[in-house]
Amino acid sequence: MSLDVVVLFVAAVAAGWVDAVVGGGGLIMIPALLITNPGLAPATALGTNKLMAIFGTSSAAWRYSRRVPMDIRRLAPVFACAVVFSALGALVAGLLPADVFTPIVLVLLVAVGLFVALNPRFGSHEMTGKSRRSIILGLAICGVVIAFYDGVLGPGTGTFLIITLTALVGTSFLESSAMAKVINTGTNLGALAVFAAQGNVMWLLGLALAVGNIAGAQLGSHMALGRGSSFVRWVLLAVVVVMVAKLGFDMWSK
């Protein structure tokens, strides 16, 4: 077994773990694919990552569903919208340069990180009393806006889903993470369909890495379920810091 294969498999496990808790596994997997496959087109790295990630996120969603109550009737239309709008995002990805989104995403991530850090009770428990309008708005943002963004670019999708669900729907961080896995499975599926149609998926490699991704996702969801919302909160803050550093470095280097 070559060193590159070992590196990719370890990266797949780590990405699955991060995705299962708060999202952001693409920040691990996509650079790993590009580094170990010199000359690989970024679109192929994205497509292969989506193939692998759909197995991890769906397996995490299944594990969460056994312990965390989720309203399937509420999530089903959001899932369907996520598939459609993520596919639309992937279709226009080549027309909208990432440079347009990076500063916006960076500001949003900093705002999210500061808000969560300065409000330790936020997400620690379910917030009852959310209006129907707030809940519908939160679910619409997840299924349309964030799904479209995931198809176009992707970094921070899981984090944005968790924060939106917690703030507008009123679920705890743990419940939001569980719901986010269902929605994220839809965004992965929609984007994957487009990347596959364009021939931008390495199927054998992606399916092999899916094994590691599932293992990481199962471990991550097990730890999140066992340790609760406070654990999800700290991992979310850590991932936000890493994403801000990565996007900031990308902007500076260009």
C-alpha positions as CSV (number, residue, x, y, z in Angstrom):
1,M,0.0,0.0,0.0
2,S,1.5,3.3,-1.0
3,L,2.0,6.3,1.3
4,D,-0.5,8.4,-0.7
5,V,-3.2,5.8,-0.2
6,V,-2.6,5.7,3.6
7,V,-2.6,9.5,3.8
8,L,-5.9,9.7,1.9
9,F,-7.5,7.0,4.0
10,V,-6.5,8.8,7.3
11,A,-7.8,12.0,5.8
12,A,-11.1,10.3,4.9
13,V,-11.5,9.1,8.5
14,A,-10.7,12.5,9.9
15,A,-13.0,14.3,7.5
16,G,-15.8,11.9,8.4
17,W,-15.4,12.6,12.1
18,V,-15.4,16.4,11.6
19,D,-18.4,16.2,9.2
20,A,-20.4,14.0,11.7
21,V,-20.0,16.5,14.5
22,V,-20.1,20.0,12.9
23,G,-19.2,19.8,9.2
24,G,-16.1,21.0,7.5
25,G,-14.5,17.7,6.5
26,G,-13.9,19.1,3.0
27,L,-11.2,21.3,4.4
28,I,-9.3,18.1,5.2
29,M,-10.2,15.9,2.2
30,I,-10.0,18.3,-0.8
31,P,-6.4,19.4,0.0
32,A,-5.4,15.8,0.6
33,L,-6.8,14.8,-2.8
34,L,-5.0,17.7,-4.5
35,I,-1.7,17.1,-2.8
36,T,-1.6,13.3,-3.4
37,N,-2.8,13.7,-7.0
38,P,-0.7,16.4,-8.7
39,G,-2.4,17.9,-11.6
40,L,-5.9,16.8,-10.5
41,A,-8.6,19.3,-11.6
42,P,-10.2,21.0,-8.6
43,A,-13.7,20.0,-9.9
44,T,-12.7,16.3,-9.8
45,A,-11.4,16.7,-6.3
46,L,-14.7,18.3,-5.3
47,G,-16.7,15.6,-7.1
48,T,-14.7,12.7,-5.5
49,N,-15.1,14.3,-2.1
50,K,-18.9,14.6,-2.6
51,L,-19.0,10.9,-3.5
52,M,-17.1,9.9,-0.4
53,A,-18.9,12.4,1.9
54,I,-22.4,11.2,1.0
55,F,-21.7,7.9,2.5
56,G,-20.3,9.4,5.7
57,T,-23.1,12.0,6.2
58,S,-25.8,9.5,5.5
59,S,-24.4,7.0,7.9
60,A,-24.1,9.7,10.6
61,A,-27.6,10.8,9.9
62,W,-28.8,7.2,10.4
63,R,-26.9,7.0,13.7
64,Y,-28.3,10.3,15.0
65,S,-31.8,9.3,14.0
66,R,-31.7,6.4,16.4
67,R,-31.1,8.7,19.4
68,V,-32.2,12.2,18.5
69,P,-35.9,12.8,17.7
70,M,-36.3,14.4,14.2
71,D,-39.5,15.5,12.5
72,I,-39.2,13.7,9.1
73,R,-42.2,15.4,7.7
74,R,-40.5,18.7,8.4
75,L,-37.1,17.6,7.1
76,A,-38.3,15.8,3.9
77,P,-39.1,18.9,1.9
78,V,-35.9,20.6,3.1
79,F,-34.0,17.5,1.9
80,A,-35.6,17.7,-1.5
81,C,-34.9,21.4,-1.8
82,A,-31.3,20.8,-0.7
83,V,-30.8,18.3,-3.6
84,V,-32.2,20.7,-6.2
85,F,-30.5,23.9,-5.1
86,S,-27.1,22.2,-4.4
87,A,-27.3,20.8,-8.0
88,L,-28.1,24.3,-9.3
89,G,-25.1,25.7,-7.3
90,A,-22.8,23.1,-8.8
91,L,-24.1,23.9,-12.3
92,V,-23.2,27.6,-11.9
93,A,-20.0,27.0,-9.9
94,G,-17.8,27.6,-12.9
95,L,-19.5,30.9,-13.6
96,L,-19.1,32.4,-10.1
97,P,-15.5,32.6,-9.0
98,A,-14.7,31.6,-5.4
99,D,-13.0,35.0,-4.9
100,V,-16.5,36.5,-4.8
101,F,-17.7,34.4,-1.9
102,T,-14.5,34.0,0.2
103,P,-14.6,37.5,1.9
104,I,-18.4,37.1,2.6
105,V,-17.9,33.6,4.1
106,L,-14.9,34.8,6.1
107,V,-16.9,37.6,7.7
108,L,-19.9,35.3,8.4
109,L,-17.6,32.7,10.0
110,V,-15.9,35.3,12.2
111,A,-19.4,36.6,13.3
112,V,-20.6,33.1,14.0
113,G,-17.5,32.2,16.0
114,L,-17.7,35.4,18.1
115,F,-21.5,34.9,18.7
116,V,-21.1,31.3,19.9
117,A,-18.0,32.1,22.0
118,L,-19.7,35.1,23.7
119,N,-23.0,33.3,24.3
120,P,-22.1,30.1,26.2
121,R,-25.8,29.1,26.7
122,F,-26.6,29.4,23.0
123,G,-27.3,25.9,21.7
124,S,-27.0,24.2,25.1
125,H,-30.7,23.3,25.1
126,E,-33.8,23.4,22.9
127,M,-35.3,26.9,22.7
128,T,-39.1,26.6,22.8
129,G,-41.4,29.3,21.6
130,K,-40.0,29.9,18.2
131,S,-42.6,31.3,15.9
132,R,-43.8,29.4,12.8
133,R,-42.4,32.2,10.6
134,S,-39.0,31.8,12.2
135,I,-39.0,28.0,11.8
136,I,-40.1,28.2,8.2
137,L,-37.4,30.9,7.5
138,G,-34.7,28.8,9.1
139,L,-35.6,25.6,7.1
140,A,-35.9,27.6,3.9
141,I,-32.4,29.1,4.4
142,C,-31.0,25.6,5.0
143,G,-32.7,24.0,2.0
144,V,-32.2,26.8,-0.5
145,V,-29.5,29.4,0.4
146,I,-27.0,27.1,2.2
147,A,-27.7,24.2,-0.2
148,F,-26.9,26.5,-3.2
149,Y,-23.8,27.7,-1.4
150,D,-22.6,24.1,-0.8
151,G,-23.0,23.4,-4.5
152,V,-21.0,26.5,-5.5
153,L,-18.2,26.4,-2.9
154,G,-18.9,24.5,0.3
155,P,-16.6,25.4,3.2
156,G,-18.6,25.9,6.4
157,T,-21.8,24.3,5.1
158,G,-22.3,22.1,8.2
159,T,-21.5,25.0,10.5
160,F,-23.9,27.4,8.8
161,L,-26.6,24.7,8.9
162,I,-26.1,24.1,12.6
163,I,-26.1,27.8,13.5
164,T,-29.2,28.5,11.3
165,L,-31.2,25.6,12.8
166,T,-30.2,26.5,16.3
167,A,-31.0,30.3,16.0
168,L,-34.2,30.1,13.9
169,V,-35.7,26.7,14.4
170,G,-34.7,26.6,18.1
171,T,-33.1,23.2,18.4
172,S,-30.0,22.5,20.6
173,F,-26.6,22.1,19.0
174,L,-26.9,18.3,19.2
175,E,-30.4,18.3,17.5
176,S,-29.2,20.8,15.0
177,S,-26.2,18.6,14.2
178,A,-28.4,15.6,13.6
179,M,-30.8,17.6,11.3
180,A,-27.8,19.1,9.5
181,K,-26.6,15.6,8.6
182,V,-29.9,14.9,6.8
183,I,-29.8,18.2,4.9
184,N,-26.1,17.8,4.1
185,T,-26.7,14.4,2.6
186,G,-29.2,16.1,0.3
187,T,-26.7,18.8,-0.7
188,N,-24.0,16.2,-1.3
189,L,-26.4,14.2,-3.5
190,G,-27.4,17.1,-5.6
191,A,-23.8,18.3,-6.2
192,L,-22.6,14.8,-6.9
193,A,-25.2,14.3,-9.6
194,V,-23.8,17.3,-11.4
195,F,-20.2,16.5,-10.9
196,A,-20.9,12.9,-12.1
197,A,-22.7,14.1,-15.2
198,Q,-19.6,16.3,-16.0
199,G,-17.2,13.4,-15.6
200,N,-15.6,14.9,-12.5
201,V,-15.7,11.9,-10.1
202,M,-13.0,9.3,-9.5
203,W,-15.4,6.5,-8.7
204,L,-13.1,3.8,-7.5
205,L,-11.0,6.1,-5.3
206,G,-14.1,7.8,-3.9
207,L,-15.8,4.5,-3.0
208,A,-12.7,3.2,-1.4
209,L,-12.3,6.4,0.7
210,A,-16.0,6.1,1.6
211,V,-15.1,3.2,3.9
212,G,-12.8,5.4,6.0
213,N,-15.3,8.3,5.9
214,I,-18.1,6.1,7.3
215,A,-15.8,4.9,10.1
216,G,-14.9,8.5,11.0
217,A,-18.6,9.5,10.8
218,Q,-19.7,6.7,13.1
219,L,-17.0,7.6,15.6
220,G,-17.9,11.3,15.4
221,S,-21.6,10.8,15.8
222,H,-21.0,8.4,18.7
223,M,-18.9,11.0,20.5
224,A,-21.4,13.8,19.8
225,L,-24.3,11.7,21.1
226,G,-22.3,10.6,24.2
227,R,-21.0,14.1,25.1
228,G,-23.9,16.3,24.1
229,S,-24.3,19.8,22.9
230,S,-21.3,21.2,24.8
231,F,-19.0,18.9,22.9
232,V,-20.5,20.0,19.6
233,R,-20.1,23.6,20.6
234,W,-16.4,23.3,21.3
235,V,-15.8,21.4,18.1
236,L,-17.8,23.9,16.1
237,L,-15.6,26.8,17.5
238,A,-12.4,24.9,16.7
239,V,-13.6,24.2,13.2
240,V,-14.6,27.9,12.7
241,V,-11.1,29.0,13.8
242,V,-9.5,26.6,11.4
243,M,-11.8,27.7,8.5
244,V,-11.2,31.4,9.2
245,A,-7.4,30.8,9.2
246,K,-7.6,28.7,6.0
247,L,-9.8,31.2,4.1
248,G,-7.8,34.2,5.4
249,F,-4.5,32.5,4.2
250,D,-6.0,31.9,0.8
251,M,-7.1,35.5,0.4
252,W,-3.6,36.8,1.6
253,S,-1.7,34.4,-0.7
254,K,-3.6,35.6,-3.7
